[in-house]
Amino acid sequence: MADIESYKGFKDENRIKGADVNADEYREEVRVLIEKLVRYLVDQPDTVTVTTYVGPKTTVYRVNCAKDNLGQVIGAQGKTIMGLRAVVHAMTARNGIRSIVEIPV
């Protein structure tokens, strides 16, 4: 099984193909962006945290917030979270990173 540095867009030094940024730095930038976006969506922005779990092929961004705010993050018929997932997927996939945005309920 290939390690994460040699998977898809990563070079041996853990850089994203065609970019001047380290894959870990890029994941952190995406995590911060998700956190900022979700904070703008909810009534209690101080309760929002996003944690990152990096596996061999997938990066999971877990969004935690107050239970009262879950409906605002999910949106009507799940449209808000689906939109957020689509944006994150588009950002990370073009750099060879498979990502999942997860909300524990």
C-alpha positions in Angstrom: 0.0 0.0 0.0 1.3 3.4 -0.9 2.0 5.9 1.8 0.3 9.3 1.7 3.3 11.2 0.3 3.3 9.1 -2.9 -0.5 9.0 -3.2 -1.8 10.9 -6.3 -0.7 14.5 -6.2 1.9 14.3 -3.5 5.6 14.3 -4.2 8.1 12.7 -1.9 8.5 15.8 0.2 4.7 15.9 0.9 4.1 18.8 -1.4 1.0 19.2 -3.5 1.6 18.7 -7.2 2.2 22.0 -9.0 1.8 24.1 -5.8 4.3 25.7 -3.4 2.4 24.5 -0.3 2.9 21.5 1.9 -0.1 19.1 2.0 -0.4 19.5 5.8 -0.4 23.3 5.5 -3.1 23.0 2.7 -5.3 20.8 4.9 -4.9 23.3 7.7 -6.0 26.2 5.4 -9.0 24.2 4.4 -9.8 23.4 8.0 -9.7 27.1 8.9 -11.8 28.1 5.9 -14.5 25.5 6.9 -14.5 26.8 10.5 -14.9 30.4 9.3 -17.7 29.5 7.0 -19.6 27.6 9.6 -19.1 30.3 12.2 -20.9 32.7 9.8 -23.9 30.3 9.5 -24.7 29.7 13.2 -26.1 31.8 16.1 -23.3 30.7 18.5 -20.1 31.0 16.5 -17.8 30.4 19.6 -19.0 26.8 19.8 -17.8 25.9 16.4 -14.6 23.7 16.1 -13.3 21.7 13.1 -10.9 18.9 13.7 -8.9 17.1 11.0 -8.2 13.4 10.8 -5.7 12.3 8.1 -5.8 8.8 6.8 -3.8 7.1 4.1 -6.2 8.2 1.3 -8.8 10.5 2.9 -8.9 13.6 5.1 -11.9 13.9 7.3 -13.0 17.3 8.5 -15.3 16.9 11.6 -17.4 20.0 12.3 -18.5 20.3 16.0 -21.0 22.9 17.2 -23.7 23.4 19.7 -26.7 21.1 19.2 -28.9 24.1 18.8 -26.9 25.1 15.7 -27.0 21.8 13.9 -30.0 22.7 11.9 -28.4 25.8 10.7 -25.3 23.9 9.6 -27.3 21.2 7.9 -29.8 23.6 6.3 -33.2 22.9 4.7 -33.2 19.4 3.3 -29.4 19.2 3.8 -28.6 21.8 1.2 -26.2 23.9 3.3 -24.0 21.0 4.3 -24.1 19.6 0.8 -23.0 22.9 -0.6 -20.1 23.1 1.9 -19.1 19.5 1.1 -19.1 20.3 -2.6 -16.9 23.3 -2.2 -14.4 21.5 0.0 -14.3 18.5 -2.3 -13.6 20.8 -5.3 -10.8 22.6 -3.5 -9.1 19.5 -2.2 -9.7 17.1 -5.2 -7.9 19.4 -7.6 -4.8 19.0 -5.4 -5.1 15.2 -5.1 -6.7 15.1 -1.6 -9.9 13.1 -1.0 -11.9 14.8 1.7 -15.0 14.3 3.7 -16.9 16.9 5.8 -18.6 15.2 8.7 -21.1 16.4 11.3 -21.4 14.1 14.3 -25.1 14.1 15.5 
